[in-house]
Amino acid sequence: MRILATYSIKGGVGKTSAAVNLAYFAARSGERTLVWDLDPQGAATYCFRIKQKVKGGAKAIVRRRRELDELIKGTDYRDLDLVPADFSYRYMDLLLDSVKRPTSRLRKVLKPLGDEYDYVFLDCPPSISLVSENVIAAADALLVPLIPTTLSVRTLDQLDAVVAGVNTGGVAIAPFFSMVDRRRNLHCEIVSSLPEERPEILSTQIPYSSSVEQMSVRRAPLGDYSVRSRASEAFRSLWEEIKGRVAWPS
Amino acid sequence: MPDRVLKPDVTMASVLSVLGQLPLLESVGESNVASTLYDTLDWRLYRSGLILREDQTNGSREVTVLDRHSSDALAGTRVGEVPRFASDLPAGRLRDRLAKHTKIRAVCPMAEVRSHVHRFKAVDMNDKTVAYVHVESTEVPTDSGVRRLGWRIRVEPLRGYDREADRLVHRLEESFGTTATSDDLATRALQVTHPDAGRVHPVSGTLLAPDTAAAEAFTEVLTQLLEAVVWNEKGVRSDIDTESLHDFRVAIRRTRSVLAAAKDVLAPEPLAMLRPEFRWLAQQTSDLRDLDVYLLGFEELRSELPPPADVGILPLRGFLRSARDDAFAQLVAVLDQGRYRSLVNRYRYFLSHARSTVGQPQASQPILAVASERIWASYRSLLRHGRLVDDDAPIEALHDLRKRAKKLRYLIDAFRALFPDDEIAELIAALKQLQDNLGELQDCEVQTARLEGFAELMTTGSRTSPATLSAMEVLIGHIRRREAGARAEFAEHFARFDRPRNRKRYRGLFRANLAGAE
């Protein structure tokens, strides 16, 4: 089981659409896939038309009163399941702080699912917190959406600093350009220059697209209603590129 | 949560018409599904309450391990083609589940199931799918035509939506006036194609009362062994995996051991005729088994070779495969021969009359006393010869000892039901350690000789690269070192077998009965 987290310190960069669509294409390619919507806002949960509620809330998960296995919901798509968001996740930091070895708790909670899923996508809230430290410690790779602006470099530098402060099992950082608007010169410039400076940036770019915005209206992944759109194609290619990253630690 | 099955007492057409009108239920089409049920030749999955099902729909192929009774999917994956062995599958739950039960055996198709399925999805108020409803009619093609297994409604809940599925089942029950049931569809399908599904011929463990007359007990054991020979012969011919041949050989060897022990119990003339014939039959299977063993262990052997020998050795595998094909064809020819058929027929005739043998000194003695005497004598002989083997003993002495250990083992196996199971298990465990050591010595000896023979054949028959021959030399050296290691360990293994605790156990189990019988 590989754990991939869509993570960014900034909000509104396309984390949830990446988690939902990458998980959809992973499942389509036959991988047994789970999305865990860790964001109390529950956008990923909403996209799959699933009720935003977890029995016992965050406390039951963090204190291991309930196994994650019991909370999983099947989506409408084959091989794709979801652990829903819950409003109580907003207190997860406090709950994590109260347990022994707080930064490794999420990994421990996910461990029993090792045989059941090939890929787990963690859709994380935008923050630097104990939850994000847990995510970094649990993940094999952080998928970091970058809107191509001058602040992108700063975001990556900040992320490096955060990751350096967490005891990880060798997490890979895989940034990719998100919401790329080719009509904007700045976007074009950054998309062509930044990868020279940061070679870890994945080559697939996700274009800015109204079809992505439609996800919250359609309540479905792009592949369900707009499979031929450029954005859908881009997520499919991004998934292929991510899957091909064989150098990631197992 | 398992699927729910309903079998309404109305027509399928009326059910389909009602389902089409229920709120929050929408049709998602109909399709033909072809499934094949797989198991090992000796029904390992069936006997564990499981079955492997392959489903083909719209060009995609999926294999699933099912609980045979509830039809619950326990693990599954999409595949390009159905694996023969568990090891052919990618790592994961399905492979683990299958490997646990099938082990070294291959799976083969046992029954075909054809279904026509009308599919509906049940949604909640958010238009989220919570369950699928399948209305499916099923039939099984057989040699004598198609057998219909009827139709049913199956409710398949999505994970985490058990309550919603229960409510749906309740609605369906109200609509059709029926209650949810369980439907062992896989078992029913298998029983149509294989009325003896799940049945295997035991190669040991025949139940015997201790006071049964020896002639009757020997005949019973030999009859079971003959059935095992004949049953495994089918597997040998089909060549699905290597285990059928292994089991065929074990049944023959056990037969030979029990026939040898039947002196003074069964009539001597038939025994004198049968024993050399079974010896001949065993010899006919040796070549193929040796080559199977080579091929099964080839990757392991190769992994022990240093580069470049690990690559240089690869052409040997092709040679072995081709030699195996020849050996298989030869064995099948033997099984088709009149000599084999005649042996089986004459032997069956002999056994059908042997039960009531009279005139032999021990024919009517209780089997407990006779079996104990034979096992005790075999054990004593093994001890006597083993104690004579020292570090300077020739290899032939060790091979002789291996045969004696096997004889003892087969006798214990044949009559183990007469003795307390836990004590016999411990006794066999101790004997097995010695057998493993002696077997390793024998394997190394045979492998070295065969490799030298192969090298000669490969150089004369075709152009074999010097790299391959040199890799074979490295391999021979490697096997010789293994042989030397096994030889050095023999004394320790034998001493463990000959320790006082083990001797006491043999005395207690076998000699005690002997004294009582006198």
Contacts between the chains, C-beta under 8 A, distances in Angstrom:
chain1	res1	chain2	res2	distance
A	30	B	77	7.5
A	30	B	78	4.9
A	48	B	128	7.6
A	49	B	126	4.6
A	49	B	127	6.3
A	49	B	128	3.8
A	50	B	128	6.3
A	51	B	126	7.6
A	71	B	160	7.5
A	72	B	159	5.7
A	72	B	160	5.7
A	73	B	158	7.4
A	73	B	159	6.4
A	73	B	160	3.7
A	73	B	161	7.1
A	74	B	158	3.5
A	74	B	159	3.7
A	74	B	160	6.0
A	74	B	161	6.9
A	75	B	158	8.0
A	76	B	128	6.8
A	76	B	129	4.5
A	81	B	159	6.0
A	81	B	160	7.9
A	115	B	92	6.7
A	115	B	93	5.0
A	115	B	96	7.4
A	116	B	93	6.9
A	118	B	92	7.8
A	219	B	126	7.6
A	219	B	127	7.9
